[in-house]
Structures are given as C-alpha cells and as structure tokens.
Amino acid sequence: MPDISLTTVVLLCLAALAAGWIDAVVGGGGLLLLPVLLLGLPAGIPAAHALGTNKAVAIVGTTGAAVTYARKAPVDVRTAVRIGLAALAGSSAGAFFAAGMSTEVLKPVIMVVLLVVAAFVILRPAFGTAPATGPATRRQILAAIGLAGLGVGFYDGLIGPGTGTFLVLALTALLHLDLVTASATAKIVNCCTNAGALVTFAWQGAVLWQLAALMAVFNLAGGTLGAHTALKKGSGFVRVVLLTVVFALVANLAYEQWLA
C-alpha cells in the first residue's frame, strides 16, 4: 500500500463506486477511475501500477454487473463467451505493451477516444434505441469476435478506459442489439478482457493489491446498482448517461492537461 492520505483513499473509493455504476450502465467506468488513480497515486509510481490496479478493481464490479444482467436480460451467453475468449487474448497482448507508457501519453489518448465516442453517438441519434433484430448470423458473430474481441481487447490491455463503451458500440453495430442487451453482453466480454490484462499486470508486479481490494468493494456495489438501473430505465436512459459521462470527462481531462 503506497503512502496515501485518508482523504485520497476515501475519494478513490467514491470514484470506484461511481465508476462501477457508470460501467454497468453504459461501459467506460475506467474513464473515471483511471484518471482518478493517476492523480491520486503518489508521484514516482509508474503509470502501469495505475493501470494494473484499475484492472483489479474493475473486474470485481464488472463481474457483479454481468451476473445481474445474465439473470434478467436476454443475453446470448455462448456468443458473449466466444467474443470474450478472443478479448482475453487481445487484452493479454495489449498489457505487455503497456508497461512503458507514461501518464503524459495516456491523458491525450483518452481525450481523443472520448471525443470519437461522443461524435459517433451524436451523429447517430437512433443508435441502439431499436429492439434487437433477432439472432446474429455467423458472419456478424465472426466480425464481433475480430473487432469487439481481439481489437477492443487489445485496447483494453494497452490503455483500458472506454473499453466497456467501445464494446457496447461495437456489439450494437455488429450484432444489431439494443443498448441494454449490448451492455449486458459487454459485461461478460469485459470480464474476460479484465482477467487477461490483470494476469499480465499481476505477473509484472504492477498491481497495488491492498488499495485495489478496498476500492473493489465499492466498485462491486456500484456495478450491481448500475445494472439494475439500466434494466429498469432502458436504452434511452443508457444513451443519455453515455453522452453525459463522455462530455464531463473530456472537460475534466482538458482542464488537467492545459489549464491546471
């Protein structure tokens, strides 16, 4: 456990709670949690430790949300697991390249990623609001395995924030799911990406386990609550949360990068 003030620990735990809720509703909880970890950890701790700790926290909340969704949402678990296995391989590979990345590189990358997501959702106002069109074809599933599995999985291991959001977007587009079903499917896939990256970070000694365990309790509570909220409110609510989260985080990161 690094030398962190009690105030900072409390703020990290509250961020984990909020990130769990956000991640369960629309994905992208790491867009909140990772910047907070980067700011909260003492100077001199490598960025890889923030990435590894983020994975250790996120996998707990994601698993809780996945279990909640699987019980109540129409999820094709078999397809989700197939995509998830590809994502596990992709995230493991991406994590190997993450050890040398610095905070100065991560923040601008996260900002660009957020803006791309926001532009896509704004330009497609009906995206993910229609009901699912039916069982996916073999070609659609293979495309999802390649893009949502290997592609997004690699990104998750390399950087991480926004993975859940990208999975929701990719699964909605490729498998023609509504946003709630895509969120449910993404949670199962995200469990696999988190596991692959976490094993790699743990092997590299880049996880602050005591801090992660404390934050994970709050992340689990947020994830479970967020899944219940999304199931109750529906796709329109998920879309509003997605855009709200994206713009708030872009503004925050821009302030930190150029004005603070």
C-alpha positions as CSV (number, residue, x, y, z in Angstrom):
1,M,0.0,0.0,0.0
2,P,1.6,3.3,-1.0
3,D,1.7,6.3,1.3
4,I,-1.7,7.9,0.5
5,S,-3.7,10.2,2.8
6,L,-7.1,9.0,4.2
7,T,-8.8,11.8,2.2
8,T,-7.4,10.5,-1.0
9,V,-8.3,6.9,-0.2
10,V,-11.9,8.0,0.5
11,L,-12.1,9.8,-2.8
12,L,-10.6,6.8,-4.6
13,C,-13.3,4.6,-3.1
14,L,-16.1,7.0,-4.0
15,A,-14.7,7.2,-7.6
16,A,-14.7,3.3,-7.7
17,L,-18.4,3.3,-6.6
18,A,-19.3,5.9,-9.3
19,A,-17.2,4.1,-11.9
20,G,-18.9,0.8,-11.2
21,W,-22.3,2.3,-11.7
22,I,-21.2,4.0,-15.0
23,D,-19.5,0.9,-16.2
24,A,-22.6,-1.3,-15.6
25,V,-25.0,1.2,-17.3
26,V,-23.0,2.1,-20.4
27,G,-19.4,0.9,-20.0
28,G,-16.4,3.2,-19.7
29,G,-16.1,3.3,-15.9
30,G,-12.4,3.3,-16.4
31,L,-12.6,6.7,-18.0
32,L,-13.4,8.0,-14.5
33,L,-11.4,5.5,-12.4
34,L,-8.1,5.6,-14.2
35,P,-7.6,9.4,-14.3
36,V,-8.5,9.5,-10.6
37,L,-5.9,6.8,-9.9
38,L,-3.3,8.6,-12.0
39,L,-4.0,11.8,-10.0
40,G,-4.3,10.1,-6.6
41,L,-1.3,7.8,-6.5
42,P,1.9,9.4,-5.2
43,A,4.4,10.9,-7.7
44,G,7.0,8.4,-8.8
45,I,4.7,5.4,-9.0
46,P,4.7,4.1,-12.7
47,A,1.6,4.5,-14.8
48,A,1.5,0.8,-15.2
49,H,0.6,0.4,-11.5
50,A,-2.4,2.7,-12.0
51,L,-3.4,0.5,-15.0
52,G,-2.9,-2.7,-13.1
53,T,-4.8,-1.5,-10.0
54,N,-7.6,-0.3,-12.2
55,K,-8.0,-3.8,-13.7
56,A,-8.0,-5.4,-10.2
57,V,-10.8,-3.1,-9.1
58,A,-12.8,-3.2,-12.4
59,I,-13.0,-6.9,-12.7
60,V,-15.0,-7.2,-9.5
61,G,-17.6,-4.6,-10.4
62,T,-17.8,-5.9,-13.9
63,T,-18.4,-9.5,-12.7
64,G,-21.2,-8.3,-10.4
65,A,-22.9,-6.4,-13.2
66,A,-22.5,-9.4,-15.6
67,V,-24.2,-11.7,-13.1
68,T,-27.1,-9.3,-12.6
69,Y,-27.6,-8.8,-16.3
70,A,-27.4,-12.5,-17.1
71,R,-30.2,-13.2,-14.7
72,K,-32.6,-10.6,-16.2
73,A,-31.5,-9.6,-19.7
74,P,-31.9,-11.6,-23.0
75,V,-28.1,-12.3,-23.3
76,D,-26.7,-14.9,-25.7
77,V,-24.1,-16.1,-23.2
78,R,-22.5,-18.5,-25.7
79,T,-21.8,-15.7,-28.2
80,A,-20.6,-13.4,-25.4
81,V,-18.2,-16.0,-24.1
82,R,-16.7,-16.7,-27.6
83,I,-16.1,-12.9,-28.1
84,G,-14.8,-12.8,-24.5
85,L,-12.2,-15.5,-25.1
86,A,-10.9,-13.6,-28.1
87,A,-10.9,-10.4,-26.0
88,L,-8.9,-12.2,-23.3
89,A,-6.2,-13.0,-25.8
90,G,-6.2,-9.4,-27.1
91,S,-6.1,-7.8,-23.7
92,S,-3.2,-10.0,-22.6
93,A,-1.2,-9.0,-25.6
94,G,-2.1,-5.3,-25.1
95,A,-1.0,-5.4,-21.5
96,F,2.5,-6.4,-22.5
97,F,2.9,-3.2,-24.4
98,A,1.5,-1.0,-21.5
99,A,4.4,-1.2,-19.0
100,G,6.4,1.6,-20.7
101,M,3.5,4.0,-21.2
102,S,3.6,7.3,-19.1
103,T,0.8,9.5,-17.7
104,E,1.7,12.2,-20.3
105,V,0.9,9.8,-23.1
106,L,-2.3,8.3,-21.6
107,K,-4.2,11.5,-20.9
108,P,-4.3,12.9,-24.5
109,V,-5.1,9.4,-25.9
110,I,-8.1,9.1,-23.5
111,M,-9.3,12.5,-24.6
112,V,-9.2,11.6,-28.3
113,V,-11.0,8.4,-27.6
114,L,-13.8,10.2,-25.7
115,L,-14.3,12.7,-28.5
116,V,-14.6,10.0,-31.1
117,V,-17.2,8.2,-29.0
118,A,-19.2,11.4,-28.4
119,A,-19.2,12.3,-32.2
120,F,-20.4,8.8,-33.2
121,V,-23.3,8.8,-30.7
122,I,-24.4,12.3,-31.5
123,L,-24.4,11.7,-35.3
124,R,-26.4,8.5,-34.8
125,P,-29.3,9.6,-32.6
126,A,-31.3,6.4,-33.2
127,F,-28.2,4.2,-32.5
128,G,-29.1,1.4,-30.1
129,T,-32.6,2.5,-29.3
130,A,-34.4,0.0,-31.6
131,P,-35.1,-3.5,-30.3
132,A,-32.7,-6.3,-31.2
133,T,-33.5,-7.6,-34.7
134,G,-33.1,-11.3,-33.9
135,P,-30.3,-14.0,-33.8
136,A,-27.0,-12.8,-35.2
137,T,-25.6,-14.5,-38.3
138,R,-22.3,-16.4,-38.4
139,R,-20.7,-13.5,-40.3
140,Q,-21.8,-11.0,-37.7
141,I,-20.5,-13.1,-34.9
142,L,-17.1,-13.6,-36.6
143,A,-16.9,-9.8,-37.1
144,A,-17.7,-9.2,-33.5
145,I,-15.1,-11.7,-32.4
146,G,-12.5,-9.9,-34.5
147,L,-13.4,-6.3,-33.7
148,A,-15.1,-6.4,-30.3
149,G,-13.0,-9.3,-29.2
150,L,-9.4,-9.1,-30.4
151,G,-9.5,-5.4,-31.3
152,V,-11.2,-3.9,-28.3
153,G,-9.5,-6.5,-26.1
154,F,-6.0,-5.3,-27.2
155,Y,-7.0,-1.7,-26.5
156,D,-8.2,-2.7,-23.0
157,G,-4.9,-4.3,-22.1
158,L,-2.9,-1.4,-23.6
159,I,-4.9,1.5,-22.2
160,G,-8.2,0.4,-20.8
161,P,-10.6,3.4,-20.2
162,G,-13.6,3.3,-22.5
163,T,-13.4,-0.4,-23.2
164,G,-16.9,-1.1,-22.0
165,T,-18.2,1.8,-24.0
166,F,-16.4,0.6,-27.2
167,L,-17.8,-2.9,-26.6
168,V,-21.3,-1.6,-26.3
169,L,-20.9,0.4,-29.5
170,A,-19.3,-2.5,-31.4
171,L,-21.8,-5.1,-30.3
172,T,-24.7,-2.8,-31.0
173,A,-23.4,-2.1,-34.5
174,L,-22.2,-5.6,-35.4
175,L,-24.9,-7.7,-33.8
176,H,-27.8,-5.2,-34.1
177,L,-28.5,-5.2,-30.4
178,D,-30.3,-2.6,-28.4
179,L,-28.2,-0.7,-25.9
180,V,-29.4,-2.6,-22.8
181,T,-28.7,-6.0,-24.4
182,A,-25.4,-4.8,-25.7
183,S,-24.4,-3.5,-22.3
184,A,-25.3,-6.9,-20.8
185,T,-23.3,-8.8,-23.4
186,A,-20.4,-6.3,-23.0
187,K,-20.1,-7.0,-19.3
188,I,-19.5,-10.7,-19.9
189,V,-16.9,-9.9,-22.6
190,N,-15.3,-7.2,-20.3
191,C,-14.9,-9.8,-17.6
192,C,-12.6,-11.7,-19.9
193,T,-10.6,-8.7,-21.1
194,N,-10.1,-7.6,-17.5
195,A,-9.0,-11.1,-16.5
196,G,-6.4,-11.3,-19.3
197,A,-4.9,-7.9,-18.6
198,L,-5.0,-8.4,-14.8
199,V,-3.0,-11.6,-15.1
200,T,-0.3,-9.8,-17.1
201,F,-0.1,-6.9,-14.8
202,A,0.0,-9.1,-11.7
203,W,2.8,-11.1,-13.3
204,Q,4.7,-7.8,-13.8
205,G,4.1,-6.8,-10.2
206,A,2.1,-3.8,-11.3
207,V,-1.0,-4.1,-9.0
208,L,-1.4,-2.4,-5.6
209,W,-3.5,-5.2,-4.1
210,Q,-4.4,-3.7,-0.8
211,L,-5.7,-0.5,-2.3
212,A,-7.4,-2.5,-5.1
213,A,-9.2,-4.7,-2.6
214,L,-10.7,-1.8,-0.7
215,M,-11.8,0.0,-3.9
216,A,-13.2,-3.2,-5.4
217,V,-15.8,-3.4,-2.6
218,F,-17.2,0.0,-3.7
219,N,-16.9,-0.9,-7.4
220,L,-19.0,-4.1,-6.9
221,A,-21.7,-2.1,-5.1
222,G,-21.8,0.4,-7.9
223,G,-21.8,-2.2,-10.7
224,T,-24.7,-4.2,-9.2
225,L,-26.7,-1.0,-8.7
226,G,-25.9,0.2,-12.2
227,A,-27.1,-3.0,-13.9
228,H,-30.4,-2.8,-12.0
229,T,-30.8,0.8,-13.1
230,A,-30.1,0.1,-16.8
231,L,-32.5,-2.8,-16.9
232,K,-35.2,-0.6,-15.3
233,K,-34.7,2.6,-17.3
234,G,-34.0,1.2,-20.8
235,S,-31.9,2.2,-23.8
236,G,-32.8,5.8,-24.0
237,F,-31.5,6.4,-20.4
238,V,-28.3,4.5,-21.3
239,R,-27.7,6.8,-24.2
240,V,-28.1,10.0,-22.1
241,V,-25.7,8.6,-19.5
242,L,-23.2,7.8,-22.2
243,L,-23.1,11.3,-23.6
244,T,-23.1,12.9,-20.1
245,V,-20.2,10.9,-19.0
246,V,-18.2,11.4,-22.1
247,F,-18.5,15.2,-22.1
248,A,-17.9,15.6,-18.4
249,L,-14.7,13.6,-18.6
250,V,-13.4,15.4,-21.8
251,A,-13.9,18.7,-19.9
252,N,-12.1,17.4,-16.9
253,L,-9.1,16.0,-18.7
254,A,-8.8,19.1,-20.9
255,Y,-8.6,21.2,-17.8
256,E,-6.0,19.0,-16.2
257,Q,-3.9,18.9,-19.4
258,W,-3.8,22.6,-20.3
259,L,-5.3,24.8,-17.5
260,A,-4.4,23.2,-14.2
